[in-house]
Structures are given as structure tokens and as C-alpha cells.
Amino acid sequence: MVRRNCALSDSADSEQIFPAGWDNRHGRGMRVLVLGGTGFVGRAVVDAAGERGYQVTVLNRGLRRPPGGGVRVLTGDRRRADGLAALAGGDWDAVVDTWSGAPAVVRDAARALRGRAGHYTYVSSRSVYRPDAAAPFSEDTPVVRGSADAGDDVDYAALKRGGELGAQQFGAAVLLARPGLILGPYEDVGRLPWWLRRLAEGGPTLAPGPADLALQYVDARDLAAFVLDAAVQGRTGAYDVVSPSGHTTMGELLRTANEVAGGRAELRWTDPDVILAAGIEPWTQLPVWLPPGPVYTMLHGSDVRRALAAGLRVRPVAETVADTWAWLRTVDGLAPQRPDRPAVGLDRSVEAAVLAG
């Protein structure tokens, strides 16, 4: 039987949320509820939990192909008053919530599951930090204002901060996972898939500099492993779940992507001032890339020692890129696109104009 909502510290000898006799190193037999479970991060969590032999239940709207492998699939639209009805009577050891919309939706789920699960993870974002805060950023950096009662009519940072506050309605055993840039197979935002498709086309290619620009990101599969491990260990509080700064660079990322996509592109490294003067939008028109400055520092200047000490493991960028390319080839390069995110990428005519000088 699960111990409900117990407050747990990060020490190795802290009370566990699972009964004595369980293999707490891996949480064998753990019952996991994933709110979502068919998209990008949610799918990674479901796959990782299944590989560990966990008993996995997902709740979603049923709009995408359900996961296989014995996963129990429940249907419900969390935006509706009866959206959690399918969870009635259920009991879980751990919950993972990947919601990115109205914070009130997270609040309602956390309240409904209070006393019916042992641990609640909300996948938040490092966007919750105040952009004017002093670097380096960490879990102690001041956050933006948010409300657990908000709808979806606020900006992304306030959505995620409100979601964090909503998750805390669950009780004490809440972990706030704060990733930044997330890459890997099944990406439905389009950043790495766009680069891979563009590089596969070959020819002169606008490469946003500087090439040695340090990046922080997390592979969705490493994020999934971290939150599941943290649930087993009963970890609570906020964790910045990204690689150490400089785990890779813009140059290594694009050179690796070019190599796995056939090596047909000629990377033309271009100064950030030239790109910005052409009116090109960082992050959206040139995915992943941000020019050096305050926004770049916020996203790629995080002190992640807390997550690393808690067991975060980050695979080599070459593995993330190669696996994403392998997946893209299985879907003919047509990666799914989240309807709540704008399409990314640079028009070839704009790219050619910049390269022509």
C-alpha cells in the first residue's frame, strides 16, 4: 500500500514512498499514471516506464495512436468538468503530468489525485525564471508570477509557473522538473527535425554562429529516466533537468546532424549580427539557436549541479541526433507538429539572400 503524500528529503536515508521489500533502486512493480502519454515527453515517459516493467496507465483525449506494450489507456479531456472521470477509483504510486496549457487543469488533477497516489511530478520549464535575474540561473533563481487558477490566456512562463502552483495542490510529495530545450525522437515541436531535413537537402546552408556557442538541452528519454528515478527515490522540489552548459555546441550539433543526414550540406557559419539584421527570428526561424545575450544566458546558462547530484544522466549529442534521424526516416521526414506551437524553420529564399550577402 502506498504511503500518501509524505514529505521526503533528498538524503539517501530518507523515508521511501514504497513499501519495504520493494527494489527501490528501480521501483519494480511501480504503478505509474501518465497524464498525456502519446506526445513527445509523455511518450518517452511511457516507453521508459514500460521498459522497466512498471504498470503504466495513461489518460488523454485519444487523439493520437495509443502506446502499446500492455499500457492501460483511459480517455478523458482534462479541460472538461468530467475530464478526470476515468480515473475514479484508481490508485497509483507515481503520477507524471506533462500538461502545458491552463494551470487550472493541473490544479484539478492534483486535487483529484491527492490521497490516491504517492508522488506527483509536473514537467514544468526553465521559462519560469525571471529573465532579468542574475546569472547563473538555478533552482534558487526568482520565478515569474503565476496562478494555479489561471486559464490559457497568459504567456508560456506564467502558464508553467501556474502549473507548478497547481501541482502543489497534490501535497508535499511533488517534484517540479524544469527542462529547457528538449530534443530526441518523436519531437513534436520541430526544432531538430527541421535541421535534419534542411541538412539532408544539402547545398550551402546558413549556420548561425558562433560555432562554439555552448548549448544546454535534454534528450526526452533522459528527462523521462530522471523523473521516474526521482519518483522512486521520493525526491521533491524543483530540479533544472538539462545538460551542463557546453555538453554540446551549436557547431557540434549541426556538424553531427549534417553527417547523419548524408553530409551533403555546406555549413556557412554566419555572424549573429548579420542574421539579426536580416530580420531572422532566433529560436523559431533558426530553431535551437539564440544569439549571445540575456535570453541565451537564461536558456543555456543554468547551474545543474542539483540534478546531476540526483542522478541525471545525459547521453552524447551524437546519439540524440542519430536516433532522431532514424525515427524521422520511419515517418518519411514528416514529424508531428503540436497544434499549440508555431511551425519553425527558415524560408529558403531568405536563407539564400543572407548567404549571397
Order of alpha helices (4+ residues) and beta strands (2+ residues): beta-alpha-beta-beta-beta-alpha-beta-alpha-beta-beta-alpha-beta-beta-beta-alpha-beta-beta-alpha-beta-alpha-beta-beta-alpha-alpha-alpha-alpha
